[in-house]
């Protein structure tokens, strides 16, 4: 990528950390062996693969044999929904992979969010009827960045599960969270969250794309997605992606080590960007909750302005931004997330999702703010002719 670009779309993809690349490189050359082969070099490679899974497990506070490695978050989500029975209760602002996986397997109920993007645990409690067998709420929303009260929802799910057991009701109840957007900047320890299934993506923590995992609580039964040689407990057959998993482990360890400092740094950058934009546009709509969202997220709207035109204008100035999730933008549809939190069509059409990360600093954030202001002012002038 041209080093002159200012990248403000870290929620879509993150560049691989140089230390991650360094850790992966041997597995493309001298350690290329298939871990299932019987000779010594392959056995050694398998041990290193298992060690990488153990490192990932330590980051999550779980056991390595509870992790199923996949080709990214979307596959992990699809595998998770193989445990679904009965009605699936999911938030209305979930990623398309969750919504479509749920619809493909069962009847779906959508939990309406509050105006700021929060999923109210009390609403979950009211909607958790006896026919619901699967609940899924993302830890961090992929467009607004809201950090959901997963621990509170988990307690409600546990209470309902206990009630069913005491009353002899056979339908199991499972709680899944997609933590893909969260892992770089907040704690994703399983014990704290209290969920039964958890999805993570290496691509969101400066690791390799097409590498993910699904943590499965012991006792949760899954059906296989991919059949073959029986790898990953028979749930996801195929030759192990040793380089990818080693890279994932390195990336997640680095993220945990750097988290505190990075949160402070990104919070400051976001505050500076908001201050500059707000000074130029006092009526600018900020959809991200500045207190309860991930510090890297800023969803803003300029009603009456075509955000897609802004994206192209900003790219011509070297600023890369998004109008929503990469999946929604690619399909050319309006954001169901922003519609669910009550934004009008005009507000949705004028919305930009800015997500900060490692590639940002004081200087380029200042320049990005200036370019965004220039682009919006130019569009305002054009539309008023």
C-alpha positions, 0 to 999 in steps of 0.5 A: 500500500502507498505509504501516503495513504491514511488508513481508517478502516481497521475494522475491515482488515488489519496489516500483519504485524512484522513479528507475526510474519517473522513467526510464520515464515519458517512454516512456508519453507523448512517446516512445511511438513504435513502434521499428520505425516508419521516421520520426525520432522512432521511430528515436530511440526505437529508439536509446534502446531499444538503449542500454538493452540496452547498459546491461544488457549492461554490468552483465552484462559481455556484448554487447547483441546477446546479450540477448533481452528477454522479459516476465519470468523465466518466459518467459526460462526457457521460451525457454532450455529451447528449447535443450534436447536429450537429458535435462535435469538440474535441481536438485530445488529449482528454481522451478516455471517451470524444473521445468515447462519441463524436463518439457514438453520432455524426460526430467528428472533431479532433482539432490538437494540437501544438507540446507542446500539446497546443490547439491553439484558432485560430485553433478552430476558423477556425474549428468552422464551422456552422455545429459544435454544440458541442466543448470539450477541457480538461482544463488540458491534462491527459498525458502531463499536458498542461493547455489549454487556455479555456477562449480564446476558450470560447470567440471564442465559444460565438462569434460564438454563437452570430453570429448564433443568429444574422443570425437566424441559429438554431443550438445551440453551447455548450462548455464543458471542462473536468477539472478532472486533474485540480481541485487539483492545479488550479482555476476551477471557472466557471465564469473565464472559461466561459464554458457551461458544466464542468466535475469534479472527486473526485478521482483526488482531494484526494476524493472517487472514483466513484464520480463525477459531471457535472455542467450545465449552465442554459439553456443547455438541457440534456437528461437523462442517467439513469431513475428511481426515478427522482433524480438529476433533473431527469437526473441521477436517483438513491439513492444519494451517500451521503457519496461520495458527502460529501467526494467530497465536503470536498476534493475540499474545502481542495484542494482549501485551500492548492492549493497555497502551494502545487503548490510551493512544487510540482514545486520544487520537479519536478524541482529537479527530472528533474535536476537529470534526465537531468544530467544523460541523456542530450538527454532525451526528455521532452514532458511536457511543463515545463512552461505551464503544471500542476506542477505535470506532467512530461512526459519523453521519452527514445527513443529505450527503452521499457517503459513497461519494465521500469515500471516493473523494477521500480516497483521491486525497489518500484517506481510506474509510468505509460506509459500513461493514465491508460485507454490507458495502460490497453488497450495495445495501443500506446498513441494517445496523444503522437502520436498527438503531433508528437512523433515517435513510438520509442519515444512513446514506450519509454515514462513515465508519472510521476505525483507527489502529496501528497505522494511525498517529497524531500527524495522519489523524490531523490530516485525515480530519482536514481532508474529511472536512474539505470533502464534506464541505465540498459536497455540501456546496455541490448539493446546495446548487 
